[in-house]
Amino acid sequence: MEKYIHIKKEDREFIAKSCKVTERMIFYATHYEKDTDLAKKIRTIALQRGGIVMVKAPEIETLHDADGYMRQYLGDVLLEFSKTEPVCDVYQKGKKVRHFDNVMTSDIQKIQDWAATL
């Protein structure tokens, strides 16, 4: 899973001056594209100054409907999670292709990953 450290412009400018590096090096370090001692130092400073570690993930539209379902749309695939029962139905182009029972919150990512392969 890709990650990066989100920092403000003023923090990038501070790091550039204090470490005598370019904005490009700060980008490489905060996006974990370099793993040198300098990059580690830049990441440490970024986090100390309030940087936030972010994770890049595919965008999924999620709706919490009044009828007690959470629905997620992945292109032409619909995941329909019941909020009252531990079940999920997966539809592709309007046709149910799979039903999951005893769904735990920790299972949602696996179901999303499986559905993304359809």
PyRosetta script that sets phi, psi and omega in degrees:
from pyrosetta import init, pose_from_sequence

init()
pose = pose_from_sequence("MEKYIHIKKEDREFIAKSCKVTERMIFYATHYEKDTDLAKKIRTIALQRGGIVMVKAPEIETLHDADGYMRQYLGDVLLEFSKTEPVCDVYQKGKKVRHFDNVMTSDIQKIQDWAATL")
pose.set_psi(1, 128.4)
pose.set_omega(1, -179.9)
pose.set_phi(2, -76.2)
pose.set_psi(2, 144.6)
pose.set_omega(2, 176.9)
pose.set_phi(3, -142.7)
pose.set_psi(3, 164.7)
pose.set_omega(3, 176.4)
pose.set_phi(4, -154.8)
pose.set_psi(4, 165.1)
pose.set_omega(4, 176.9)
pose.set_phi(5, -104.0)
pose.set_psi(5, 120.9)
pose.set_omega(5, 178.7)
pose.set_phi(6, -86.0)
pose.set_psi(6, 122.1)
pose.set_omega(6, 177.2)
pose.set_phi(7, -133.4)
pose.set_psi(7, 158.0)
pose.set_omega(7, 179.8)
pose.set_phi(8, -79.6)
pose.set_psi(8, 162.1)
pose.set_omega(8, 179.8)
pose.set_phi(9, -57.4)
pose.set_psi(9, -42.8)
pose.set_omega(9, -178.9)
pose.set_phi(10, -63.7)
pose.set_psi(10, -31.2)
pose.set_omega(10, 177.1)
pose.set_phi(11, -72.5)
pose.set_psi(11, -38.5)
pose.set_omega(11, 176.3)
pose.set_phi(12, -61.6)
pose.set_psi(12, -42.6)
pose.set_omega(12, 179.3)
pose.set_phi(13, -64.5)
pose.set_psi(13, -41.4)
pose.set_omega(13, 178.0)
pose.set_phi(14, -61.3)
pose.set_psi(14, -46.8)
pose.set_omega(14, -178.9)
pose.set_phi(15, -64.2)
pose.set_psi(15, -41.1)
pose.set_omega(15, 179.8)
pose.set_phi(16, -59.5)
pose.set_psi(16, -44.1)
pose.set_omega(16, 179.9)
pose.set_phi(17, -69.9)
pose.set_psi(17, -47.2)
pose.set_omega(17, -173.9)
pose.set_phi(18, -70.3)
pose.set_psi(18, -32.2)
pose.set_omega(18, -179.7)
pose.set_phi(19, -100.0)
pose.set_psi(19, -3.6)
pose.set_omega(19, -178.4)
pose.set_phi(20, 54.1)
pose.set_psi(20, 54.1)
pose.set_omega(20, 179.8)
pose.set_phi(21, -129.0)
pose.set_psi(21, 167.2)
pose.set_omega(21, 178.0)
pose.set_phi(22, -87.0)
pose.set_psi(22, 164.9)
pose.set_omega(22, 175.6)
pose.set_phi(23, -60.9)
pose.set_psi(23, -31.7)
pose.set_omega(23, 179.7)
pose.set_phi(24, -63.5)
pose.set_psi(24, -42.2)
pose.set_omega(24, 178.9)
pose.set_phi(25, -65.8)
pose.set_psi(25, -36.6)
pose.set_omega(25, 177.1)
pose.set_phi(26, -63.1)
pose.set_psi(26, -41.5)
pose.set_omega(26, 177.2)
pose.set_phi(27, -60.8)
pose.set_psi(27, -48.7)
pose.set_omega(27, 179.5)
pose.set_phi(28, -57.0)
pose.set_psi(28, -43.9)
pose.set_omega(28, -178.1)
pose.set_phi(29, -68.2)
pose.set_psi(29, -47.8)
pose.set_omega(29, -176.1)
pose.set_phi(30, -73.4)
pose.set_psi(30, -15.5)
pose.set_omega(30, 175.9)
pose.set_phi(31, -103.7)
pose.set_psi(31, 13.1)
pose.set_omega(31, 175.6)
pose.set_phi(32, 57.2)
pose.set_psi(32, 31.6)
pose.set_omega(32, 177.6)
pose.set_phi(33, -88.8)
pose.set_psi(33, -15.1)
pose.set_omega(33, 175.0)
pose.set_phi(34, -125.6)
pose.set_psi(34, 146.3)
pose.set_omega(34, 179.5)
pose.set_phi(35, -130.6)
pose.set_psi(35, 35.5)
pose.set_omega(35, 177.8)
pose.set_phi(36, -80.0)
pose.set_psi(36, 172.6)
pose.set_omega(36, 176.3)
pose.set_phi(37, -60.5)
pose.set_psi(37, -38.9)
pose.set_omega(37, 178.6)
pose.set_phi(38, -63.8)
pose.set_psi(38, -43.0)
pose.set_omega(38, 179.2)
pose.set_phi(39, -63.0)
pose.set_psi(39, -40.6)
pose.set_omega(39, 177.8)
pose.set_phi(40, -63.2)
pose.set_psi(40, -39.7)
pose.set_omega(40, 178.4)
pose.set_phi(41, -63.9)
pose.set_psi(41, -43.0)
pose.set_omega(41, 179.0)
pose.set_phi(42, -61.7)
pose.set_psi(42, -44.7)
pose.set_omega(42, 178.7)
pose.set_phi(43, -62.4)
pose.set_psi(43, -40.5)
pose.set_omega(43, 179.1)
pose.set_phi(44, -62.2)
pose.set_psi(44, -46.3)
pose.set_omega(44, 178.9)
pose.set_phi(45, -63.3)
pose.set_psi(45, -42.7)
pose.set_omega(45, -179.9)
pose.set_phi(46, -59.2)
pose.set_psi(46, -43.5)
pose.set_omega(46, 179.9)
pose.set_phi(47, -69.8)
pose.set_psi(47, -37.8)
pose.set_omega(47, 178.5)
pose.set_phi(48, -64.4)
pose.set_psi(48, -30.2)
pose.set_omega(48, -179.1)
pose.set_phi(49, -90.3)
pose.set_psi(49, 14.1)
pose.set_omega(49, 174.6)
pose.set_phi(50, 98.9)
pose.set_psi(50, 10.6)
pose.set_omega(50, 177.1)
pose.set_phi(51, -61.2)
pose.set_psi(51, 151.2)
pose.set_omega(51, -177.3)
pose.set_phi(52, -118.9)
pose.set_psi(52, 128.0)
pose.set_omega(52, 176.2)
pose.set_phi(53, -75.6)
pose.set_psi(53, 123.9)
pose.set_omega(53, -179.2)
pose.set_phi(54, -114.2)
pose.set_psi(54, 151.2)
pose.set_omega(54, 178.0)
pose.set_phi(55, -115.5)
pose.set_psi(55, 130.5)
pose.set_omega(55, 176.6)
pose.set_phi(56, -81.7)
pose.set_psi(56, 126.5)
pose.set_omega(56, -179.6)
pose.set_phi(57, -140.6)
pose.set_psi(57, 152.2)
pose.set_omega(57, 177.7)
pose.set_phi(58, -64.2)
pose.set_psi(58, 144.9)
pose.set_omega(58, -179.5)
pose.set_phi(59, -74.0)
pose.set_psi(59, 132.7)
pose.set_omega(59, 177.3)
pose.set_phi(60, -131.6)
pose.set_psi(60, 126.8)
pose.set_omega(60, 177.0)
pose.set_phi(61, -79.1)
pose.set_psi(61, 124.2)
pose.set_omega(61, -178.9)
pose.set_phi(62, -122.6)
pose.set_psi(62, 128.3)
pose.set_omega(62, 178.0)
pose.set_phi(63, -120.9)
pose.set_psi(63, 132.9)
pose.set_omega(63, 174.0)
pose.set_phi(64, -104.3)
pose.set_psi(64, 100.3)
pose.set_omega(64, -173.9)
pose.set_phi(65, -86.4)
pose.set_psi(65, 157.0)
pose.set_omega(65, -178.5)
pose.set_phi(66, -67.5)
pose.set_psi(66, -15.5)
pose.set_omega(66, -178.3)
pose.set_phi(67, -85.3)
pose.set_psi(67, 10.0)
pose.set_omega(67, 175.3)
pose.set_phi(68, 89.4)
pose.set_psi(68, 19.3)
pose.set_omega(68, 179.4)
pose.set_phi(69, -123.8)
pose.set_psi(69, 147.7)
pose.set_omega(69, 168.7)
pose.set_phi(70, -106.0)
pose.set_psi(70, 123.6)
pose.set_omega(70, -178.0)
pose.set_phi(71, -116.8)
pose.set_psi(71, 133.6)
pose.set_omega(71, 177.8)
pose.set_phi(72, -122.3)
pose.set_psi(72, 133.3)
pose.set_omega(72, -178.2)
pose.set_phi(73, -110.0)
pose.set_psi(73, 122.1)
pose.set_omega(73, 175.9)
pose.set_phi(74, -120.2)
pose.set_psi(74, 82.7)
pose.set_omega(74, -175.2)
pose.set_phi(75, 65.1)
pose.set_psi(75, -121.4)
pose.set_omega(75, -179.3)
pose.set_phi(76, -91.9)
pose.set_psi(76, 12.5)
pose.set_omega(76, 178.5)
pose.set_phi(77, -107.9)
pose.set_psi(77, 134.1)
pose.set_omega(77, 178.9)
pose.set_phi(78, -118.0)
pose.set_psi(78, 127.1)
pose.set_omega(78, 172.5)
pose.set_phi(79, -103.4)
pose.set_psi(79, 127.2)
pose.set_omega(79, -177.0)
pose.set_phi(80, -122.4)
pose.set_psi(80, 102.3)
pose.set_omega(80, -178.8)
pose.set_phi(81, -97.5)
pose.set_psi(81, 128.8)
pose.set_omega(81, 175.1)
pose.set_phi(82, -78.7)
pose.set_psi(82, 139.3)
pose.set_omega(82, 176.3)
pose.set_phi(83, -89.4)
pose.set_psi(83, -11.0)
pose.set_omega(83, -178.0)
pose.set_phi(84, -105.5)
pose.set_psi(84, -21.5)
pose.set_omega(84, 178.8)
pose.set_phi(85, -130.8)
pose.set_psi(85, 150.8)
pose.set_omega(85, -178.4)
pose.set_phi(86, -82.4)
pose.set_psi(86, 63.5)
pose.set_omega(86, -178.0)
pose.set_phi(87, -132.7)
pose.set_psi(87, 158.9)
pose.set_omega(87, 175.8)
pose.set_phi(88, -145.1)
pose.set_psi(88, 134.6)
pose.set_omega(88, 173.1)
pose.set_phi(89, -112.0)
pose.set_psi(89, 140.2)
pose.set_omega(89, 178.9)
pose.set_phi(90, -114.1)
pose.set_psi(90, 126.8)
pose.set_omega(90, 179.7)
pose.set_phi(91, -117.4)
pose.set_psi(91, 140.6)
pose.set_omega(91, 173.1)
pose.set_phi(92, -125.2)
pose.set_psi(92, 121.6)
pose.set_omega(92, -177.0)
pose.set_phi(93, 51.2)
pose.set_psi(93, 41.0)
pose.set_omega(93, 175.9)
pose.set_phi(94, 84.1)
pose.set_psi(94, -4.3)
pose.set_omega(94, -178.7)
pose.set_phi(95, -108.2)
pose.set_psi(95, 130.0)
pose.set_omega(95, 179.1)
pose.set_phi(96, -67.9)
pose.set_psi(96, 124.2)
pose.set_omega(96, -179.1)
pose.set_phi(97, -110.6)
pose.set_psi(97, -15.8)
pose.set_omega(97, 179.0)
pose.set_phi(98, -164.5)
pose.set_psi(98, 149.3)
pose.set_omega(98, 176.3)
pose.set_phi(99, -125.2)
pose.set_psi(99, 133.6)
pose.set_omega(99, 177.3)
pose.set_phi(100, -113.5)
pose.set_psi(100, 132.5)
pose.set_omega(100, 175.3)
pose.set_phi(101, -106.4)
pose.set_psi(101, 159.8)
pose.set_omega(101, 176.4)
pose.set_phi(102, 53.2)
pose.set_psi(102, 45.2)
pose.set_omega(102, -178.0)
pose.set_phi(103, -76.5)
pose.set_psi(103, 126.5)
pose.set_omega(103, 174.6)
pose.set_phi(104, -103.7)
pose.set_psi(104, 160.0)
pose.set_omega(104, 177.9)
pose.set_phi(105, -54.6)
pose.set_psi(105, -38.4)
pose.set_omega(105, -179.8)
pose.set_phi(106, -66.7)
pose.set_psi(106, -14.8)
pose.set_omega(106, 179.4)
pose.set_phi(107, -85.7)
pose.set_psi(107, -16.8)
pose.set_omega(107, -172.8)
pose.set_phi(108, -58.5)
pose.set_psi(108, -44.6)
pose.set_omega(108, -179.7)
pose.set_phi(109, -60.1)
pose.set_psi(109, -41.9)
pose.set_omega(109, 179.2)
pose.set_phi(110, -63.8)
pose.set_psi(110, -40.5)
pose.set_omega(110, 179.0)
pose.set_phi(111, -66.1)
pose.set_psi(111, -42.4)
pose.set_omega(111, 177.1)
pose.set_phi(112, -61.0)
pose.set_psi(112, -44.4)
pose.set_omega(112, 179.2)
pose.set_phi(113, -61.4)
pose.set_psi(113, -42.7)
pose.set_omega(113, 178.5)
pose.set_phi(114, -63.4)
pose.set_psi(114, -46.9)
pose.set_omega(114, -178.2)
pose.set_phi(115, -63.2)
pose.set_psi(115, -32.0)
pose.set_omega(115, -179.8)
pose.set_phi(116, -66.8)
pose.set_psi(116, -18.4)
pose.set_omega(116, 179.6)
pose.set_phi(117, -83.3)
pose.set_psi(117, -11.0)
pose.set_omega(117, -178.1)
pose.set_phi(118, -72.2)
pose.dump_pdb("model.pdb")
